[in-house]
Amino acid sequence: MLFPISDDNTDRHITPYINYLLIAINVLVFVMLQGMGDNLHFTYAYSTVPAEILQGIDIVTNDQLVKDAASGQTYRLPGLQATPIPVYLTIITSMFMHGGWAHLLGNMLYLWIFGDNIENRIGHFRYLLFYVVCGVIASLTHVFTTNFLGHDTLVASLGASGAISGVLGSYLLLFPRRKVHALFLGIFMVTVPSVVALGLWIVFQLLSGFGSIGASGGGVAYGAHIGGFIAGLVLIKFFDPGPGVLKAKQTYRSKSFR
């Protein structure tokens, strides 16, 4: 597999403040509110639970005793916690939480590489709105496919993957030939067009999600990834003002105030 490291930013003309802010919020929530993954009560209170969204009610379940097959030790896993906000808002809060360091750092790397180009193209406010809308659609895709396929609707989901998938979908459509630097097989550095790097990514999502879309099989909600990616492909057409439009406006303003 290809593991993206960076891309071509030579045409960037604005500082991607919103992208930086989104990354900062995700990191701060994980470190300060989730206790770097240890505060499961907070995590289960603010994650998206498909059953709660479908029924419109807050669901609280009992703690469970789980036995580790490797060590033989038994530990207590918290059940679903009372949600102090309307359950529908967990679709938003869950977008800024993660299940562990690998989950967080992987998502933030993709957002760092590809998000700034989209913000540069469509502007700060449009980018923020686009990101949130893609994340909401991704979460709803997960909720409804989980229910449709008969998977466990009490399994909580969280993470920025759905929203970031929307960013990747829009990047693929707007910059299919943009050069992306990536590690091949974790060893060799290669430079490929984004259509190759992101094309392989979505193929992997489709193959991995086959037969389990909407489920958190293996800890990954592939339905959310695919739903977010499609949302990004479709919605970017409505958010994109066109190449050079924002740059022209910025140049005009800078000249006007001289």
C-alpha positions in Angstrom: 0.0 0.0 0.0 1.0 3.6 -0.5 1.3 5.8 2.6 1.0 9.5 1.8 3.6 11.8 3.4 3.2 15.1 1.6 1.9 16.8 -1.5 2.6 19.8 -3.8 1.6 23.0 -2.1 3.4 25.5 -4.4 0.1 27.1 -5.5 -1.2 27.7 -1.9 -1.9 31.4 -1.4 -3.7 31.5 2.0 -2.8 30.1 5.4 -5.1 27.2 6.2 -6.2 28.5 9.6 -9.3 26.3 9.7 -7.4 23.1 8.9 -4.9 23.9 11.7 -7.9 24.6 14.0 -9.6 21.3 13.2 -6.3 19.4 13.8 -5.8 21.3 17.1 -9.3 20.6 18.3 -9.0 16.8 17.6 -5.7 16.6 19.4 -7.0 18.6 22.4 -10.2 16.6 22.8 -8.3 13.3 22.7 -5.6 14.5 25.2 -7.7 16.6 27.6 -11.2 15.3 27.5 -10.7 11.6 26.5 -7.6 11.3 28.7 -5.6 9.9 25.7 -8.2 7.1 25.5 -8.5 6.3 29.2 -11.6 8.3 29.9 -14.1 5.8 28.4 -17.0 7.4 30.3 -16.6 10.6 28.3 -16.0 8.7 25.1 -19.1 6.6 25.4 -21.2 9.6 26.4 -20.4 11.7 23.3 -19.9 9.0 20.6 -22.6 8.3 18.0 -24.7 5.3 18.8 -26.8 4.3 15.8 -29.7 3.1 18.0 -29.9 6.5 19.8 -30.0 8.3 16.5 -32.7 6.0 15.0 -34.9 6.1 18.1 -34.1 9.7 19.2 -33.5 8.6 22.8 -30.5 8.4 25.1 -29.6 4.8 25.9 -27.6 3.8 29.0 -26.2 0.2 29.3 -24.6 -1.7 32.1 -20.8 -2.1 32.4 -19.5 -5.4 31.1 -16.8 -7.7 32.5 -14.5 -8.7 29.6 -11.8 -11.4 29.8 -8.6 -10.8 27.9 -7.9 -14.1 26.0 -4.1 -13.4 25.9 -3.5 -12.6 29.6 -6.6 -14.3 31.1 -7.2 -11.1 33.1 -10.8 -9.8 33.5 -11.5 -6.1 33.3 -14.6 -3.9 33.4 -15.6 -2.1 30.2 -18.0 0.8 30.7 -21.4 0.6 29.0 -23.0 3.4 27.1 -23.1 6.5 29.3 -25.8 9.1 29.8 -25.4 11.8 27.1 -25.8 15.3 28.6 -26.7 16.8 25.2 -29.4 15.9 22.6 -28.3 12.6 21.1 -28.5 14.0 17.6 -25.6 16.4 18.5 -23.3 13.3 19.1 -23.1 13.2 15.3 -21.0 16.4 15.6 -19.1 15.6 18.9 -18.1 12.1 17.7 -16.3 13.8 14.7 -13.7 15.2 17.1 -12.9 12.1 19.2 -10.7 9.1 18.5 -10.1 5.6 19.7 -6.4 5.7 20.2 -3.1 7.4 19.2 -2.8 5.5 15.9 -6.4 6.4 15.0 -5.8 10.1 15.8 -2.4 10.4 14.2 -3.4 8.6 11.0 -6.4 10.8 10.6 -4.6 14.0 11.3 -1.8 13.1 8.9 -4.3 12.8 6.0 -6.1 16.0 7.1 -2.7 17.9 7.3 -1.7 16.7 3.8 -4.9 17.2 1.9 -7.1 19.6 3.9 -5.0 22.7 3.3 -5.4 22.4 -0.5 -9.2 22.3 -0.3 -9.3 25.2 2.1 -7.0 27.1 -0.3 -9.3 26.4 -3.1 -12.7 27.2 -1.5 -11.9 29.5 1.4 -12.0 29.3 5.1 -15.7 29.4 5.9 -16.7 27.2 2.9 -14.1 24.7 4.0 -15.3 24.5 7.6 -18.9 24.1 6.4 -17.9 21.5 3.8 -15.9 19.5 6.4 -18.8 19.4 8.9 -21.4 18.5 6.3 -19.3 15.7 5.0 -18.8 14.4 8.5 -22.5 14.5 9.3 -23.4 12.6 6.1 -20.7 10.0 6.8 -22.1 9.4 10.3 -25.6 9.1 9.0 -24.4 6.7 6.3 -22.9 4.5 9.1 -26.1 4.7 11.2 -28.5 3.7 8.4 -26.3 1.0 6.9 -25.7 -0.5 10.3 -29.4 -0.7 10.8 -30.2 -1.9 7.3 -27.6 -4.7 7.4 -28.8 -5.9 10.8 -25.6 -5.1 12.7 -25.4 -4.2 16.3 -26.8 -0.6 16.6 -25.6 -0.2 20.2 -21.9 -0.1 19.1 -20.6 3.4 19.5 -18.7 5.1 16.6 -16.3 8.0 16.7 -13.6 9.7 14.7 -12.9 12.3 12.0 -12.5 9.7 9.3 -15.8 10.4 7.7 -15.2 14.1 7.4 -11.7 13.5 6.2 -13.0 11.0 3.6 -15.1 13.9 2.2 -11.9 16.0 2.0 -10.2 13.2 0.1 -13.1 12.8 -2.3 -13.0 16.5 -3.1 -9.2 16.5 -3.5 -9.4 13.6 -6.0 -12.0 15.5 -8.1 -10.3 18.9 -8.0 -6.6 17.8 -8.1 -6.4 14.4 -9.8 -2.9 15.0 -11.2 -1.5 16.7 -8.1 1.8 15.1 -7.1 1.7 13.1 -3.8 4.8 11.9 -2.1 4.3 8.5 -0.4 6.0 5.5 1.1 5.5 2.4 -0.9 5.5 -0.8 1.2 6.7 1.4 4.0 10.2 1.5 2.5 10.5 3.2 -0.9 9.7 6.9 -1.4 7.7 7.4 -4.6 5.8 10.3 -6.2 2.5 9.6 -7.8 -0.6 11.5 -9.0 -3.3 11.9 -6.4 -5.7 9.8 -8.5 -3.3 6.8 -7.8 -2.8 7.5 -4.1 -6.4 8.2 -3.3 -7.8 5.8 -5.9 -6.0 3.0 -4.1 -7.3 4.3 -0.8 -11.0 4.2 -1.8 -10.5 0.7 -3.5 -9.2 -0.5 -0.1 -12.2 1.0 1.7 -14.6 -0.7 -0.7 -12.9 -4.1 -0.5 -12.6 -3.9 3.3 -16.2 -2.9 3.7 -17.6 -5.5 1.4 -20.2 -7.5 3.4 -19.6 -5.4 6.5 -20.5 -1.8 5.4 -21.9 0.1 8.3 -20.5 -2.2 10.9 -17.6 -1.5 13.1 -15.9 -4.7 12.0 -12.3 -4.7 13.1 -12.9 -1.3 14.7 -13.4 0.5 11.4 -16.8 1.9 10.2 -16.1 1.5 6.4 -19.7 2.7 5.7 -18.8 6.1 7.1 -15.6 6.3 5.0 -17.4 5.5 1.8 -20.3 7.8 2.6 -18.0 10.6 3.4 -15.9 10.1 0.3 -19.0 10.1 -2.0 -20.3 13.2 -0.2 -17.1 15.0 -0.8 -17.2 14.1 -4.5 -20.7 15.4 -4.9 -20.7 18.4 -2.6 -17.5 20.0 -3.7 -19.2 21.1 -6.9 -21.5 23.3 -4.8 -18.7 24.7 -2.5 -16.0 25.4 -5.1 -16.1 29.0 -6.4 -13.8 28.0 -9.2 -10.0 28.1 -9.6 -8.4 31.5 -9.0 -11.6 33.2 -7.8 -10.5 33.5 -4.1 -7.0 34.4 -5.1 -8.3 37.2 -7.4 -10.5 38.6 -4.6 -7.6 38.6 -2.2 -5.4 40.4 -4.6 -8.0 43.0 -5.3 -8.5 43.7 -1.5 -4.8 43.9 -0.9 -4.5 46.5 -3.7 -7.5 48.5 -2.5 -6.1 49.1 0.9 -2.7 50.4 -0.2 
